[in-house]
Structures are given as C-alpha cells and as structure tokens.
C-alpha cells in the first residue's frame, strides 16, 4: 500500500518545502493524520512531516529557500513552514525522556521506529516516503485501519500515564474511525485511569470534548463514556446521552449543521446556573458561556421569530432544536431578523418630548411590533401612531 507521491508533491507549497529539506535523501516522511485519512479515502487537510534533521537546521534550510518558518513548538522540535500560503508542520524525530501526564521532555533522534513508538495510536503512527509513497508501519497501523480499530501503541496504561488527554482522544478517534466495540485493552485502561483527567487543564479537556461532540453522531461513544464514568471527574452534571441522540436527530431533520456547544447544552440539565458553572469550569469564552446559558433556559413562550429577535437567531435555533422542533428551527434559519423601523430621533420629530418618554415609547412600540409578528404598512403605522399619542397626550 502506498500514497500517490506525485499527487501529494503537487499540493500547494509542498514541493517547495520538500525540496528545501532535500526529501529525496530519505530524511523526511509524511506522518500521522494526513497519511491515515488518505488511506481511508477521507479528505486530507493538514499535512505533517517528520524529519531526521534537527530543528535548527530545518530553520536554516527554510530560510535559504525563502520559505517562512514559525517556531511554533521548537522546544519539542516542531516548526511550521508556510509556502504559497500552505502551512506544514515539520517535526524532528523524537523520543521521550520524561513525562508527567501533562507534558513531556524529549530528545531528538534519527530513529523512525522510536518516533513512532511515542505516538498514541497505531493508526496515527504511519509514515509515507514523499518520493515513492511507500508506507512505513511499525506497529500494525495498516491492519488496524482495515479493521477500523483504534489501538494504543504498547501498554495503554503507560501511554495514558505519559499524556492523560489520550483518554479522551481514544474515545474521539473511536467515534470517528472505529467500528464495533472499542479495543478492550484501551477501554479498560481509560476506565481505570479516568480520574487522571482531573490533572489536565480545563482548556485541553474542553477542546477535546468539543471535538468529540462535533463528530457526525457521537451519541454511542458519549453513552459509552458515561457508562464507564469517563466524564465524571470533569463534567459530573451529565446524566445520560438520550438528549444528545434526540438533538442529533433534530439537527439532521432540520438540515442544520451539528454544533458542539449546542450538543453540550443537550447533555446538561436545563438550568442556566448549571450551564454557567460548567462553562466557567471548562474556561469557555464569554460568548460561549452566554450561549450555553441561553440554551439551558429552554423558554419557548414567544414565537420562534420573536425569540430570535430578543435573544438572537443562534440562541433561538438552539432552543428549538433542543425542544425537538426541527421544522421551526429550519424555517428560522432561513429568516433574517429585521431591524426596528423607527428611531428615537424620529419619535422626537413626531412630537414625543425628549427624555425618558422617548425610550419608553420606543420600547413599547418595539414590544408591540414584535408580538404582532413584525407588521409593516398600515398596521405598523397604527402601532406607532397609538404609542405617540399616548406619549404626547394626543
């Protein structure tokens, strides 16, 4: 099995980077997700390279070729090269010197197998020669790809001890690439070490959880994670996966793209205070925290369009889908929220005295206009005239 080397070299910017690194000498290989996805027939986005060349020499070669280089993780041997607008991560072969579950100290190497040995799963430890497309597979990754099996390289407990995030990555990769039941040894190791997640930064946990929830249908995997107590140490508020299953079905029925934040809201109790607490714990952005709290409110007393006007279309669509109203959500997604067709200045010109009366009249007009379904023409003028008359004593 091999990659189409010529087609890959033709990708934007790749040939220039490979030439700068003298890839024909055998010192560079494609590695990781790009190789995996190509072999699975999936779209390839990011391309990573592994190399025997030390980071300082990589920088020198890129500079000589006039290719922009960003030392994104140079302490760990990673440099991002940008050629013709195409970023490519280039990482020197490594072996672990020490790990503590959150970070690793590495030593640079020229041993392809040693570099593969420190990677998490066999399907992520596949290398391809840029000149020939030949695949290097040190730990049975090709067989695991064929079986759609996500399997740790070596002892799963040891790999999790090196980086606790691998617990969540195991489930994410199984949800995306796996078929059938997860690898038993990996599943048992993740279950046994679930409390290790507490040692990780909440940002890393949130990032991985978001990636899981963004998968087409993560429900079976999330259900398994809950059954095994994987999320208890970090999001104990999640009680079951059934609300997520209902939301996934509603998204599909409405033809609305999956959204991980909306899906997190489905997993949480319908309580804004709980949602706010979880969002803060996961260190989500202020915008994400507000959205999660709005979704947790679940108030649907207003019409869909009125709701979209008051809390925004995104929040309204979230609530409608969470309430299993896909038809209303789909209709709302195709509707643009109108602007109130009058201003305070216009009210003053029509006789409303400056001061608090302007704001009060504007708010009254707005409430009536929204409640009436955003009328225009004569109906709109009737609303405005009546409110102006009330404000002016006319």
C-alpha positions as CSV (number, residue, x, y, z in Angstrom):
1,X,0.0,0.0,0.0
2,X,1.3,3.5,-0.8
3,X,0.3,7.1,-1.4
4,X,0.2,8.8,-4.8
5,X,3.6,10.5,-4.3
6,X,3.3,12.7,-7.4
7,X,-0.2,14.0,-6.5
8,X,0.9,14.8,-2.9
9,X,4.0,16.6,-4.2
10,X,1.7,18.7,-6.4
11,X,-0.3,20.0,-3.4
12,X,0.2,23.7,-2.9
13,X,3.6,24.6,-1.4
14,X,4.5,21.0,-0.6
15,X,7.1,20.6,-3.4
16,X,9.0,23.7,-2.3
17,X,9.1,22.6,1.3
18,X,10.2,19.1,0.4
19,X,13.0,20.5,-1.9
20,X,14.2,22.7,0.9
21,X,14.5,19.7,3.2
22,X,16.1,17.5,0.5
23,X,13.4,14.9,0.9
24,X,14.8,12.7,-1.8
25,X,17.7,11.9,0.5
26,X,15.3,9.9,2.7
27,X,15.4,12.3,5.7
28,X,11.7,13.4,5.5
29,X,8.4,11.5,5.6
30,X,4.7,12.4,5.7
31,X,3.3,11.3,9.0
32,X,0.1,11.0,11.1
33,X,-3.4,12.1,10.3
34,X,-2.8,13.0,6.7
35,X,-1.5,9.6,5.9
36,X,-4.2,7.9,7.8
37,X,-7.0,9.9,6.2
38,X,-5.6,9.4,2.7
39,X,-5.6,5.6,3.2
40,X,-9.2,5.8,4.5
41,X,-10.2,7.8,1.4
42,X,-11.1,10.9,3.6
43,X,-10.3,14.5,2.7
44,X,-6.8,15.5,3.7
45,X,-6.4,18.9,5.2
46,X,-3.3,19.4,7.3
47,X,-0.1,17.8,6.2
48,X,2.6,17.0,8.8
49,X,6.2,16.0,8.1
50,X,8.6,14.1,10.3
51,X,12.3,14.5,9.7
52,X,15.7,13.4,10.9
53,X,17.0,17.0,10.5
54,X,17.5,18.9,13.8
55,X,15.2,21.9,14.3
56,X,18.0,24.5,13.9
57,X,19.0,23.0,10.6
58,X,15.3,22.9,9.5
59,X,15.1,26.7,10.1
60,X,18.3,27.3,8.2
61,X,17.1,25.3,5.2
62,X,13.8,27.0,5.1
63,X,15.4,30.4,5.4
64,X,17.7,29.6,2.5
65,X,14.7,28.6,0.4
66,X,12.9,31.8,1.4
67,X,10.1,29.9,3.0
68,X,8.5,31.5,6.0
69,X,9.2,29.5,9.2
70,X,7.4,29.8,12.5
71,X,9.0,28.1,15.6
72,X,5.6,27.0,16.9
73,X,7.0,24.3,19.2
74,X,10.7,24.4,18.7
75,X,11.5,23.1,22.2
76,X,9.7,19.9,21.1
77,X,11.1,20.0,17.6
78,X,8.2,21.5,15.7
79,X,8.4,24.2,13.1
80,X,5.6,25.4,10.9
81,X,6.7,26.1,7.3
82,X,4.4,28.3,5.2
83,X,4.9,28.1,1.4
84,X,2.5,29.5,-1.1
85,X,0.0,30.1,1.8
86,X,0.1,26.4,2.8
87,X,1.2,25.7,6.4
88,X,3.0,22.4,7.0
89,X,4.2,21.3,10.5
90,X,7.7,19.8,10.4
91,X,8.8,17.9,13.5
92,X,12.2,16.4,14.2
93,X,12.1,12.7,15.2
94,X,11.9,12.4,19.0
95,X,11.9,10.0,21.9
96,X,10.5,10.8,25.4
97,X,13.0,11.4,28.2
98,X,10.3,12.1,30.8
99,X,6.6,12.6,31.0
100,X,4.2,13.6,33.8
101,X,0.8,13.1,32.1
102,X,0.6,16.8,31.0
103,X,3.9,17.5,29.2
104,X,7.0,15.7,28.0
105,X,10.7,16.3,27.9
106,X,12.0,14.9,24.6
107,X,15.3,14.1,23.0
108,X,15.8,14.4,19.3
109,X,16.5,11.2,17.3
110,X,17.1,9.8,13.9
111,X,15.2,6.6,14.6
112,X,11.9,6.3,12.8
113,X,10.6,3.5,15.0
114,X,11.5,5.3,18.2
115,X,9.5,8.3,16.9
116,X,6.5,6.0,16.1
117,X,6.7,4.3,19.5
118,X,6.0,7.6,21.3
119,X,2.8,8.3,19.3
120,X,-0.6,7.4,20.8
121,X,-2.4,5.0,18.4
122,X,-1.1,2.7,15.7
123,X,-3.3,4.4,13.0
124,X,-1.5,7.7,13.8
125,X,2.0,6.2,13.5
126,X,2.0,5.7,9.8
127,X,4.8,7.3,7.7
128,X,5.0,7.7,3.9
129,X,8.0,8.4,1.7
130,X,7.5,11.6,-0.3
131,X,9.5,10.2,-3.2
132,X,7.8,6.8,-3.5
133,X,4.7,6.9,-1.4
134,X,5.8,3.7,0.4
135,X,4.2,3.3,3.8
136,X,6.3,2.6,7.0
137,X,4.2,0.8,9.6
138,X,6.0,-0.2,12.8
139,X,3.0,-1.2,15.0
140,X,0.3,-2.7,12.8
141,X,-1.5,0.5,11.9
142,X,-2.5,-0.7,8.5
143,X,-4.2,-3.8,9.9
144,X,-6.0,-1.6,12.5
145,X,-7.1,0.8,9.8
146,X,-8.6,-2.1,7.8
147,X,-10.4,-3.3,10.9
148,X,-11.4,0.2,11.9
149,X,-9.8,-0.3,15.3
150,X,-8.3,2.3,17.5
151,X,-5.4,0.7,19.5
152,X,-2.8,2.2,21.7
153,X,0.8,1.5,20.8
154,X,2.3,-0.6,23.6
155,X,0.8,-0.7,27.1
156,X,-2.3,1.5,27.2
157,X,-1.8,2.3,30.9
158,X,1.7,3.5,30.2
159,X,0.6,5.6,27.2
160,X,-2.1,7.3,29.4
161,X,0.4,7.9,32.1
162,X,2.5,9.8,29.6
163,X,-0.4,12.0,28.5
164,X,-3.7,11.9,30.3
165,X,-5.5,13.5,27.4
166,X,-5.1,10.3,25.5
167,X,-8.2,9.0,27.4
168,X,-10.4,11.5,25.6
169,X,-8.5,11.0,22.4
170,X,-9.2,7.3,22.5
171,X,-12.9,7.9,22.5
172,X,-12.7,10.6,19.9
173,X,-10.8,8.5,17.5
174,X,-13.0,5.5,18.1
175,X,-16.1,7.7,17.4
176,X,-14.6,9.0,14.2
177,X,-12.7,6.0,12.8
178,X,-13.7,2.9,14.8
179,X,-16.2,0.2,14.1
180,X,-18.0,-2.0,16.6
181,X,-16.8,-2.2,20.2
182,X,-13.6,-0.3,21.2
183,X,-10.4,-2.1,21.7
184,X,-10.9,-3.9,25.0
185,X,-7.4,-3.2,26.5
186,X,-7.7,0.5,25.6
187,X,-11.2,0.8,27.0
188,X,-10.3,-0.9,30.3
189,X,-7.2,1.4,30.7
190,X,-9.2,4.5,30.0
191,X,-11.8,3.4,32.5
192,X,-9.2,2.7,35.2
193,X,-7.4,6.0,34.8
194,X,-10.4,8.3,34.2
195,X,-9.6,10.3,37.3
196,X,-6.3,11.3,35.7
197,X,-8.3,13.8,33.6
198,X,-8.5,16.0,36.7
199,X,-4.8,16.8,36.4
200,X,-5.3,18.3,32.9
201,X,-6.0,22.0,32.2
202,X,-9.7,22.6,31.6
203,X,-8.9,24.2,28.3
204,X,-7.4,21.0,26.9
205,X,-10.4,19.0,28.2
206,X,-12.9,21.5,26.6
207,X,-11.0,21.3,23.3
208,X,-11.1,17.5,23.2
209,X,-14.7,17.3,24.3
210,X,-15.7,19.8,21.7
211,X,-14.0,17.7,19.0
212,X,-15.9,14.6,20.2
213,X,-19.2,16.4,20.1
214,X,-18.5,17.8,16.6
215,X,-18.4,14.3,15.2
216,X,-21.4,13.4,12.9
217,X,-23.1,11.3,15.6
218,X,-21.1,11.0,18.8
219,X,-24.0,9.6,20.8
220,X,-22.9,5.9,21.1
221,X,-19.4,7.0,22.1
222,X,-20.7,9.5,24.6
223,X,-23.1,6.9,26.1
224,X,-20.1,4.5,26.5
225,X,-18.1,7.3,28.1
226,X,-20.9,7.9,30.6
227,X,-21.4,4.2,31.3
228,X,-17.7,4.0,32.1
229,X,-17.6,7.1,34.2
230,X,-15.1,8.8,32.0
231,X,-16.6,12.3,32.3
232,X,-17.5,12.1,36.0
233,X,-14.2,13.7,37.1
234,X,-14.7,16.8,34.9
235,X,-18.4,17.2,34.0
236,X,-20.4,15.1,36.5
237,X,-23.5,17.1,35.7
238,X,-24.0,14.9,32.5
239,X,-26.6,12.2,33.4
240,X,-27.3,10.5,30.1
241,X,-26.8,10.5,26.4
242,X,-30.5,10.3,25.3
243,X,-31.0,14.1,25.0
244,X,-27.9,14.2,22.7
245,X,-29.4,11.5,20.5
246,X,-32.7,13.5,20.2
247,X,-30.7,16.6,19.3
248,X,-28.7,14.9,16.6
249,X,-31.9,13.6,15.1
250,X,-33.4,17.1,15.2
251,X,-30.3,18.7,13.6
252,X,-30.5,16.2,10.8
253,X,-34.2,16.7,10.3
254,X,-33.8,20.5,10.1
255,X,-30.8,20.3,7.8
256,X,-28.8,22.4,10.3
257,X,-25.1,21.7,10.9
258,X,-24.0,20.0,14.0
259,X,-22.8,22.3,16.7
260,X,-20.7,21.0,19.7
261,X,-21.8,23.8,22.1
262,X,-25.5,23.1,21.4
263,X,-24.8,19.4,21.9
264,X,-23.1,20.1,25.2
265,X,-26.2,22.0,26.2
266,X,-28.3,18.9,25.4
267,X,-26.2,16.9,27.8
268,X,-26.5,19.3,30.7
269,X,-29.6,19.9,32.8
270,X,-31.9,22.7,31.6
271,X,-30.6,25.1,34.2
272,X,-28.8,28.3,33.3
273,X,-26.9,28.3,36.6
274,X,-25.6,24.8,36.0
275,X,-24.6,25.7,32.4
276,X,-22.8,28.8,33.5
277,X,-20.9,26.8,36.1
278,X,-19.9,24.2,33.6
279,X,-18.9,26.8,31.1
280,X,-16.7,28.6,33.7
281,X,-15.1,25.3,34.8
282,X,-14.2,24.4,31.2
283,X,-12.9,28.0,30.7
284,X,-15.1,28.6,27.7
285,X,-15.1,32.0,26.1
286,X,-17.6,34.6,27.3
287,X,-19.6,34.3,24.1
288,X,-19.8,30.5,24.6
289,X,-20.8,30.9,28.2
290,X,-23.6,33.2,27.3
291,X,-24.8,30.9,24.6
292,X,-24.8,27.8,26.8
293,X,-26.8,29.6,29.5
294,X,-29.3,30.8,26.9
295,X,-29.7,27.3,25.6
296,X,-30.2,26.0,29.1
297,X,-33.1,28.4,29.7
298,X,-35.3,26.5,27.2
299,X,-38.0,29.2,27.5
300,X,-40.2,28.9,24.3
301,X,-43.2,31.1,25.3
302,X,-42.6,33.5,22.5
303,X,-43.0,32.7,18.8
304,X,-39.8,31.4,17.1
305,X,-39.3,34.7,15.2
306,X,-39.9,36.8,18.4
307,X,-37.5,34.6,20.3
308,X,-34.9,35.1,17.5
309,X,-35.4,38.9,17.8
310,X,-34.9,39.0,21.5
311,X,-32.1,36.5,22.1
312,X,-30.6,36.2,18.6
313,X,-31.3,33.6,15.9
314,X,-28.5,31.3,17.1
315,X,-29.9,31.1,20.6
316,X,-33.5,30.6,19.2
317,X,-32.4,27.8,16.9
318,X,-30.6,26.1,19.8
319,X,-33.7,26.2,21.9
320,X,-36.0,25.0,19.1
321,X,-33.7,22.0,18.3
322,X,-33.3,21.1,21.9
323,X,-37.1,21.2,22.2
324,X,-37.3,18.8,19.2
325,X,-38.9,21.4,16.9
326,X,-36.8,20.9,13.8
327,X,-39.3,22.4,11.3
328,X,-39.5,25.7,13.3
329,X,-35.7,25.7,13.5
330,X,-35.3,25.2,9.8
331,X,-37.7,27.9,9.0
332,X,-35.9,30.3,11.4
333,X,-32.6,29.5,9.8
334,X,-33.8,30.9,6.5
335,X,-35.2,34.1,8.0
336,X,-33.3,37.3,8.6
337,X,-34.1,39.3,11.8
338,X,-35.5,42.7,10.8
339,X,-34.5,46.0,12.4
340,X,-37.0,48.2,14.2
341,X,-38.0,50.6,11.5
342,X,-38.0,53.7,13.7
343,X,-35.5,55.5,15.9
344,X,-35.7,57.8,18.9
345,X,-34.9,60.8,16.7
346,X,-37.8,60.0,14.5
347,X,-40.1,60.0,17.6
348,X,-38.9,63.3,18.7
349,X,-39.6,64.8,15.2
350,X,-43.1,63.4,15.6
351,X,-43.7,65.2,18.8
352,X,-42.5,62.9,21.6
353,X,-40.7,65.1,24.2
354,X,-37.0,64.5,24.7
355,X,-36.1,62.5,27.8
356,X,-37.4,59.2,29.3
357,X,-40.6,59.3,27.2
358,X,-38.6,58.6,24.1
359,X,-37.0,55.4,25.4
360,X,-40.3,54.3,26.9
361,X,-42.2,54.9,23.7
362,X,-39.6,53.2,21.6
363,X,-39.7,50.1,23.9
364,X,-43.5,50.0,23.8
365,X,-43.5,50.2,20.0
366,X,-40.9,47.5,19.8
367,X,-42.7,45.1,22.1
368,X,-46.0,45.5,20.2
369,X,-44.3,45.3,16.8
370,X,-42.5,42.0,17.7
371,X,-45.6,40.5,19.4
372,X,-47.6,41.3,16.3
373,X,-45.3,39.4,14.0
374,X,-43.3,42.4,12.7
375,X,-46.1,44.1,10.7
376,X,-45.4,46.8,8.1
377,X,-47.6,49.2,6.2
378,X,-50.8,50.4,7.7
379,X,-50.6,48.0,10.7
380,X,-47.1,49.4,11.5
381,X,-48.3,53.0,11.3
382,X,-51.2,52.2,13.6
383,X,-48.9,50.9,16.3
384,X,-46.6,54.0,16.0
385,X,-49.4,56.5,16.0
386,X,-51.1,55.0,19.0
387,X,-47.9,55.0,21.0
388,X,-47.0,58.5,20.0
389,X,-50.5,59.7,21.0
390,X,-50.1,58.0,24.4
391,X,-46.7,59.7,24.9
392,X,-47.9,63.2,23.9
393,X,-51.4,63.1,25.4
394,X,-52.8,63.4,21.9
